């Protein structure tokens, strides 16, 4: 159950990051989404906000910005495979409807795939894997004290499923 909930949290975060990445590709009419202040993507801003409590060093901030740039490129390459903002929104709508219908866990994850082709599910899974890799790389940059300062929800979502839990039980012979 924890594994499914963690996957769903990662899915929601990845949908936000991917949507933000696609939003950056839109033509900018004014000074940009950041008001011309040059602060970067909204996805990076969200990650940096989540890490505020960790009191990052300038070196860590620079490395996280590099990782975010790599993540943005990975997301853009997935666009060639069919990842679109509309597809991400569709998955979000399916998940919202399933949650409102009272679905949880595996049923919720399965409902988020209903009406999607195998190719769409595959590209969404790749996007989730890229997002999970990004979060794990960010966490690897932090000290134990910095990790302890992060909100529990952030740590659960970014750490991925706990190993050794939720697996199949061995039959006692």
C-alpha positions as CSV (number, residue, x, y, z in Angstrom):
1,X,0.0,0.0,0.0
2,X,2.8,2.4,0.9
3,X,4.5,1.6,-2.4
4,X,1.4,2.4,-4.4
5,X,0.9,5.7,-2.4
6,X,4.5,6.6,-2.9
7,X,4.2,5.9,-6.7
8,X,1.1,8.1,-6.8
9,X,2.8,10.9,-5.0
10,X,5.7,10.7,-7.5
11,X,3.2,10.5,-10.3
12,X,1.6,13.8,-9.2
13,X,4.9,15.5,-8.7
14,X,6.1,14.4,-12.1
15,X,2.9,15.6,-13.8
16,X,3.5,19.0,-12.3
17,X,7.2,19.1,-13.4
18,X,6.4,17.9,-16.9
19,X,3.6,20.4,-17.2
20,X,5.9,23.1,-16.1
21,X,8.5,22.0,-18.6
22,X,6.0,22.1,-21.4
23,X,4.8,25.5,-20.2
24,X,8.4,26.8,-20.6
25,X,8.2,25.9,-24.3
26,X,5.3,28.3,-24.9
27,X,6.1,31.6,-26.5
28,X,6.5,34.3,-23.9
29,X,4.5,37.5,-24.5
30,X,5.8,39.6,-21.7
31,X,8.9,39.3,-19.6
32,X,8.3,35.6,-19.0
33,X,6.7,33.4,-16.4
34,X,9.1,34.7,-13.8
35,X,8.4,38.4,-14.5
36,X,11.8,38.8,-16.3
37,X,13.7,38.1,-13.1
38,X,15.6,35.2,-14.6
39,X,14.8,32.8,-11.8
40,X,14.2,29.8,-14.1
41,X,11.5,27.2,-14.4
42,X,8.6,26.9,-12.1
43,X,9.5,23.2,-11.5
44,X,12.9,24.2,-10.3
45,X,11.3,26.8,-8.1
46,X,9.0,24.1,-6.6
47,X,12.0,21.8,-5.8
48,X,14.0,24.7,-4.3
49,X,11.0,25.7,-2.2
50,X,10.6,22.1,-0.9
51,X,14.3,22.2,0.0
52,X,14.2,25.5,1.9
53,X,14.3,23.8,5.3
54,X,17.5,22.1,4.3
55,X,19.6,25.3,4.1
56,X,21.4,24.4,0.9
57,X,24.9,25.5,0.2
58,X,25.6,27.5,-3.0
59,X,27.4,24.4,-4.4
60,X,24.3,22.2,-3.7
61,X,22.0,24.8,-5.3
62,X,24.2,24.8,-8.4
63,X,24.2,21.1,-8.7
64,X,20.4,20.9,-8.3
65,X,20.0,23.5,-11.1
66,X,22.2,21.3,-13.3
67,X,20.1,18.2,-12.4
68,X,16.9,20.2,-13.2
69,X,18.3,21.2,-16.6
70,X,19.0,17.5,-17.3
71,X,15.5,16.6,-16.2
72,X,14.0,19.2,-18.5
73,X,16.0,17.8,-21.4
74,X,14.8,14.3,-20.6
75,X,11.2,15.5,-20.5
76,X,11.7,17.3,-23.9
77,X,13.1,14.0,-25.4
78,X,10.0,12.2,-24.1
79,X,7.9,14.7,-26.1
80,X,9.3,13.1,-29.2
81,X,7.8,9.8,-27.9
82,X,4.4,11.3,-27.4
83,X,4.5,13.0,-24.0
84,X,2.3,16.0,-24.3
85,X,0.8,18.5,-21.9
86,X,-2.7,17.2,-22.9
87,X,-1.7,13.6,-22.0
88,X,-0.4,14.7,-18.6
89,X,-3.7,16.6,-18.0
90,X,-5.7,13.6,-19.1
91,X,-3.9,11.4,-16.6
92,X,-4.5,13.9,-13.9
93,X,-8.2,14.1,-14.7
94,X,-8.4,10.3,-14.7
95,X,-6.7,10.2,-11.3
96,X,-8.9,12.9,-9.9
97,X,-12.1,11.1,-11.1
98,X,-10.9,7.8,-9.6
99,X,-10.0,9.5,-6.3
100,X,-13.5,11.1,-6.2
101,X,-15.0,7.6,-6.9
102,X,-13.2,6.4,-3.7
103,X,-10.5,4.4,-5.5
104,X,-7.2,3.9,-3.7
105,X,-3.9,2.1,-4.2
106,X,-3.6,-0.3,-7.1
107,X,-7.2,0.4,-8.1
108,X,-6.4,4.1,-8.4
109,X,-3.3,3.5,-10.4
110,X,-5.2,1.2,-12.7
111,X,-8.0,3.7,-13.2
112,X,-5.4,6.3,-14.2
113,X,-4.5,4.1,-17.1
114,X,-8.1,3.6,-18.4
115,X,-8.6,5.1,-21.8
116,X,-4.9,5.4,-22.4
117,X,-3.1,3.5,-25.1
118,X,-0.1,1.2,-24.3
119,X,2.2,3.8,-25.9
120,X,0.8,6.6,-23.7
121,X,1.1,4.5,-20.6
122,X,4.7,3.6,-21.5
123,X,5.7,7.2,-22.1
124,X,4.1,8.3,-18.8
125,X,5.9,5.6,-17.0
126,X,9.2,6.8,-18.5
127,X,8.4,10.3,-17.4
128,X,7.7,9.1,-13.8
129,X,11.0,7.1,-13.8
130,X,12.9,10.2,-14.9
131,X,11.2,12.2,-12.2
132,X,12.0,9.6,-9.6
133,X,15.7,9.5,-10.7
134,X,15.9,13.3,-10.4
135,X,14.5,13.3,-6.9
136,X,16.9,10.6,-5.8
137,X,19.8,12.5,-7.3
138,X,18.8,15.6,-5.4
139,X,18.5,13.7,-2.1
140,X,21.9,12.2,-2.7
141,X,23.3,15.7,-2.6
142,X,22.0,16.3,0.9
143,X,23.6,15.5,4.2
144,X,21.7,13.4,6.8
145,X,21.0,16.6,8.8
146,X,19.5,18.3,5.7
147,X,17.4,15.3,4.9
148,X,16.1,15.3,8.5
149,X,15.1,18.9,8.1
150,X,12.9,18.2,5.1
151,X,9.1,17.7,5.6
152,X,8.2,14.0,6.0
153,X,5.9,14.2,2.9
154,X,8.8,15.3,0.7
155,X,11.1,12.6,1.9
156,X,8.4,9.9,1.3
157,X,7.6,11.2,-2.1
158,X,11.2,11.6,-3.2
159,X,12.7,8.5,-1.6
160,X,10.6,6.1,-3.5
161,X,9.2,2.8,-2.1
162,X,10.9,1.3,0.8
163,X,12.9,-1.8,-0.1
164,X,11.8,-5.0,1.6
165,X,8.2,-3.8,2.4
166,X,5.0,-4.6,0.6
167,X,6.4,-7.6,-1.3
168,X,4.9,-11.0,-1.6
169,X,5.1,-13.2,1.4
170,X,6.9,-16.5,1.2
171,X,4.9,-19.6,1.6
172,X,5.8,-21.5,4.7
173,X,6.6,-25.0,3.6
